[in-house]
Structure formats: C-alpha cells, structure tokens
Amino acid sequence: RVSAGQTIIAFVGSANRDETVFSEPERFDVARHPNPHLSFGHGVHFCLGAPLARLEAQVSLQVLFARLNGFQLDLLPGEELLPLGNSLLYGVSQLPIRAERCLVA
C-alpha cells in the first residue's frame, strides 16, 4: 500500500526481472515464453511505435548477423564488462566484439 503523500520511485532497471513472473529473471533469453514484459508499456499507455521498433530490431539484427560471422566477446584475460552505472537503464557501457568475417554492403 502507498499512503497519501508518500514518495515512491519507479526503478525501471528492475523491470522484467520479477522472479515471481520470470524463471531465471537475470538470464538473457530471447526465446523466453511466455514473456509478459513491460518494455512497451501496458493498456492505454502501450507504445504506438512498438511495431516499428520491433521491425527495426528484426531487420537490423538480420543485417548484422548476415555481415558478421563467428563473432565473440573481445575481452583481455581478467577484463570484465563494465555496467552502465545508471539507475534507469540496465546494461554495459561497451560491448567489444570480434568477428571472423565482416561483409560491407
């Protein structure tokens, strides 16, 4: 319950990581099913641009994977990925990769 006048903070970085909803919520799984995530909002606040964003992601990933072959993380021994350090977004500041083949069209 939230009382009148009480301050609350919506921690967006924890969205879609509810262990009561998702099994292994910290594991990245693009094939997770069911996946009732909140990335594009919900109900009357659902993002009008969601279909376009999904299409853009699909096309850009297809192009990326068609051009890069055998890509992997490019970290030195003992080197780790650095988190963004942002309370609103979850991710890494850089994602160094190396590819065996890169075709430029």
PyMOL commands that set and color helices and strands:
alter all, ss='L'
color gray80, all
select helices_A, chain A and resi 12-14+43-45+50-67
alter helices_A, ss='H'
color red, helices_A
select strands_A, chain A and resi 68-69+72-73+97-98+101-102
alter strands_A, ss='S'
color yellow, strands_A
deselect
rebuild
show_as cartoon
